[in-house]
Amino acid sequence: MQHRIVVLGAGYTGASAAGRLARRLRREDVAITLVNAEPDFVERVRMHQLAAGQDLTPRPLGEMFAGTGVELKAAKVTGVDADRRTVAVHGADGTEELAYDTLVYALGSGWKDQGVPGAAEHAHEIAGRAGALRARERLAGLEAGRPVLVVGGGLTGLEAATELAEARPDLDVALAAHGGLGDWLSPKGARHLRKVVDRLGITVHEHTTVTAVEADRVTTADGTSLPAAVTVWTTGFVVHPIAGATTLETGETGQIVVDGTMRSVSHPDVYAIGDAALAMGAGGKPLRMSCASGIPTAWQAADAIAARLTGGKLPDMPLRYFNQCISLGRKEGLIQFVTADDRAVGAAMTGRFAAVYKELVCKGAAWGVANPTMGIPTRRRRVAPRPAAAAPAVRTPA
């Protein structure tokens, strides 16, 4: 019998894991099914560009996986039974159940409204393609001079605010940051960020907490009202809720607790990768939700699965950070170099060269999904025979 591997989610991590497994294992020995609700691969790191009115290159999953042996199933995951080893999905043919021998859980994360009143009703999120397209349509209909407020001063918020200000200089773009502007960056990085933000005419509200959102404004913790014809919400991510409804061991964040090979600590036939995994990096710190964390975990899981199935050596790749790549519009960028556990160091790359660097990183990430072994030829290995199930004991009459 073929070993059944089901991969849930075809973002950067799920698609990378599925493709890498297909290149590591013999097609005769495994059946790999990749489940995704959309027919296209979505470059999530470019959603701020999509919202700002730019057109992205279509990347159909069917083309990316043609000839790999990976079976694509266009369906939405509705449930996981980790004890029965089945997944419930709903697609064009209705609801069905998929059985697996190994599950790779890569359903990722979505936007987090922090429970702020009115955020879900009035704010626009850009964590996914659907939300970015809704924001794009709303922003395209704004006349000159209208106020746009980006809430959240992290990487996504900085990229969204600068992209919008560059693409639509006729709008009054503002940014509300819970802390100081780029207060986690090195002095060089923070200076460059402030220079770009000032040049683009972005109004920054530092140390500001938004406590309510309305259709045309937000209210802050000190009672200030900030005008916002469009509010773009980028205050963080929350994992897909399906894992929390299973018997899989999860952390307080709802992420699946995994070991160093991305294997569930409670269910050894389940692997979690990307934003769905509570994985430890350098210094024993949990990896943050990001593409920079996700792709290495996908490689780690795929190689560990292949090793366990073929009797090979388990991977021991350190999960660490090297830099934070921030686009500040199409002409400016900031590459903040960091320690292994993601703390800023003094070195930073800025300006046009940094923008080119970031663009190469984005293109490389998409190329890597279609080329999960980075173009290096690999040998497909045979899956070792599974031990036969022990025969039931026969009681002999006394």
HUFENHU-V348574 format. One line per field, one symbol per residue. ss: DSSP state (H for helix, E for strand, C for the rest). A space follows every 50 residues. Layout:
BEGIN
ss: ???
END
This chain:
BEGIN
ss: CCEEEEEECCCHHHHHHHHHHHHHECCCCEEEEEEECCCECCCHHHHHHH HCCCCCCCCEHHHHCCCCCCEEEEEEEEEEECCCCEEEEEECCEEEEEEC CEEEECCCEEECCCCCECHHHHCEECCCHHHHHHHHHHHHCCCCCCEEEE ECCCHHHHHHHHHHHHHCCCCEEEEECCCCCCCCCCHHHHHHHHHHHHHC CCEEECCCCEEEECCCEEEECCCCEEECCEEEECCCEEECCCHHHCCCCE CCCCCEEECCCCEECCCCCEEECHHHEECECHHHCECCCCHHHHHHHHHH HHHHHHHHHHCCCCCCCCCCCCEEEEECCCCCEEEEEECCCCCEEEEEEE HHHHHHHHHHHHHHHHHHHHCCCCCCCCCCECCCCCCCCCCCCCCCCC
END
